[in-house]
Amino acid sequence: MKAVKIRVTGRVQGVFYRASAKDAAVQLMLKGFAQNQPDGSVYIEVEGDEENLNSFIAWCKHGPPRASVSNVVVEETGIKKFQRFEIRR
């Protein structure tokens, strides 16, 4: 079990990035949340199996079809034992 926080920048708001990230996370059995930030980025905290996390991070680098990702910053963080993956407002 591993946990990371991810900041995704580019055209990532208004393109279903959070909803698509949730779908990807659920498919990979990951838990956490995705939240839009005032600066236009998307902030994600996610935890689970390391291999699945790596697949999720790879997904974040392109996102859904209408997104245009310019940068993804990943940082390890502590495990919070999230119950599910949710979209935060």
C-alpha positions as CSV (number, residue, x, y, z in Angstrom):
1,M,0.0,0.0,0.0
2,K,1.3,3.4,-1.0
3,A,-0.1,6.9,-1.1
4,V,0.6,9.9,-3.4
5,K,-0.6,13.4,-4.0
6,I,-0.8,14.6,-7.6
7,R,-1.1,18.1,-9.0
8,V,-2.2,18.1,-12.7
9,T,-1.9,21.4,-14.7
10,G,-3.0,22.4,-18.2
11,R,-6.5,22.4,-19.5
12,V,-7.9,20.1,-16.9
13,Q,-11.0,21.8,-15.6
14,G,-14.3,21.7,-17.5
15,V,-13.2,18.6,-19.5
16,F,-14.5,15.9,-17.1
17,Y,-11.0,15.3,-15.7
18,R,-12.1,14.6,-12.2
19,A,-15.0,12.3,-13.3
20,S,-12.6,10.4,-15.6
21,A,-10.0,10.2,-12.9
22,K,-12.6,8.7,-10.6
23,D,-13.5,6.1,-13.2
24,A,-9.8,5.2,-13.7
25,A,-9.2,5.0,-10.0
26,V,-12.2,2.8,-9.3
27,Q,-11.2,0.5,-12.2
28,L,-7.7,0.2,-10.6
29,M,-9.2,-0.3,-7.1
30,L,-7.6,2.9,-5.7
31,K,-9.2,5.2,-3.1
32,G,-8.9,9.0,-2.5
33,F,-10.2,12.1,-4.1
34,A,-9.9,14.6,-6.9
35,Q,-10.5,18.3,-6.5
36,N,-10.4,21.4,-8.7
37,Q,-8.1,24.1,-7.5
38,P,-8.6,27.9,-7.8
39,D,-5.4,28.1,-10.0
40,G,-7.1,25.9,-12.6
41,S,-5.2,22.7,-11.7
42,V,-6.6,19.5,-10.3
43,Y,-5.4,18.1,-7.0
44,I,-5.6,14.4,-6.4
45,E,-4.8,12.3,-3.3
46,V,-4.8,8.6,-4.1
47,E,-3.7,5.4,-2.4
48,G,-3.6,1.7,-3.1
49,D,-1.4,-1.0,-4.6
50,E,1.9,0.5,-6.1
51,E,1.5,-1.1,-9.5
52,N,-2.1,0.3,-9.8
53,L,-0.9,3.7,-8.6
54,N,1.8,3.7,-11.3
55,S,-0.9,2.9,-13.9
56,F,-3.1,5.8,-12.5
57,I,-0.2,8.2,-12.6
58,A,0.4,7.2,-16.3
59,W,-3.3,7.9,-17.0
60,C,-3.1,11.3,-15.3
61,K,-0.4,12.4,-17.8
62,H,-2.9,12.4,-20.6
63,G,-6.3,12.4,-18.9
64,P,-9.6,12.3,-20.7
65,P,-9.9,13.1,-24.4
66,R,-10.7,16.8,-24.1
67,A,-7.9,17.5,-21.5
68,S,-4.6,19.0,-22.4
69,V,-2.2,18.1,-19.6
70,S,1.0,20.2,-19.4
71,N,2.5,18.9,-16.1
72,V,1.9,16.2,-13.5
73,V,3.7,16.5,-10.1
74,V,3.7,13.4,-7.9
75,E,4.7,13.4,-4.3
76,E,4.5,10.5,-1.8
77,T,2.3,11.2,1.2
78,G,0.9,9.3,4.2
79,I,-1.8,6.7,4.0
80,K,-5.2,8.1,5.1
81,K,-7.3,4.9,4.6
82,F,-9.9,6.5,2.3
83,Q,-13.1,4.4,2.0
84,R,-13.7,5.2,-1.7
85,F,-12.6,7.6,-4.5
86,E,-14.7,10.7,-4.6
87,I,-14.9,14.0,-6.4
88,R,-14.6,17.0,-4.1
89,R,-16.0,20.4,-4.9
